[in-house]
């Protein structure tokens, strides 16, 4: 698929879902006793908080939210110490929603409409922390974007990025049950639909992730946190899990996750934290 076509499809889909995208309300609230709440706490809030508190303790920082979308993680990072957030996204609609979210909570937020492949308008070493969550799977060339983000991180600063893992349960259930990003795909043969869908939302092998880490030669690896070994997405396979969440049985959901971990299943994804080397 040509990069221009790839980018346009992603852009159009995200523009169409901007107001309701994600599970986090404008006040940072996620409805308790839901699978979405359990997933947010266990697979988003906990790992990100652990990384920030472990490697940037007792610090106020300026955050670059690269591919900020509608600002789903603004509240979390503000709680963790972000004194100002610069959000970059290529979608005007998403940025408008992000501005609304920031305004309602009186956050210091600077929206920038732009492409992550070209951050030439940002000076070197500008940010202490970069959040790069839920974006890499939609990029035609993640390595170009990672190098740009490395450049704008200050020495001693950190990037946290998420990477979906191939051959995981989440990968399998996404392929089988989740709707495609492009609504017209139902008119195509099923094999072509599946191939196209997996191109627009990419998953990565471990060797590909290690190549990403290795490409950031000016940074040191701090931590890799795997999440959601038993991650099941899609309406059909997640129904029993939703029932457990509705009953508040989060411990049972944790056991479900641990069961697949001990069986040796690949996690749904990883959070990777890297720190920029201090120049001598």
Buried (B, 14 or more C-beta within 10 A) or exposed (E): EEEEEBBEBBBEBBEEBBEEBBBBEBEBEBEEBBBBBBBBBBBBBBBBBBBBEEBBEEEEBBBBBBBBBBBBBBBBBBEBBBEBBBBBBBBEBBBBBBBBBBEEBEBEBEBBEBEBBEBEEBEEBBBBBBBBBBBBBBBBEBEBBBBBBBBBBBEEBBBBBBBBBBEBBBBBBBBEBBEBBBEEBEEBEEEEBBEBBBEBBBBBEBEBBEEBBEBBEEBEEBBBBBBBBBBBBBEEBBEEBBEBBEEEBBEEBEEBBEEBBEEEBBBBBBBBBBBBEEEE
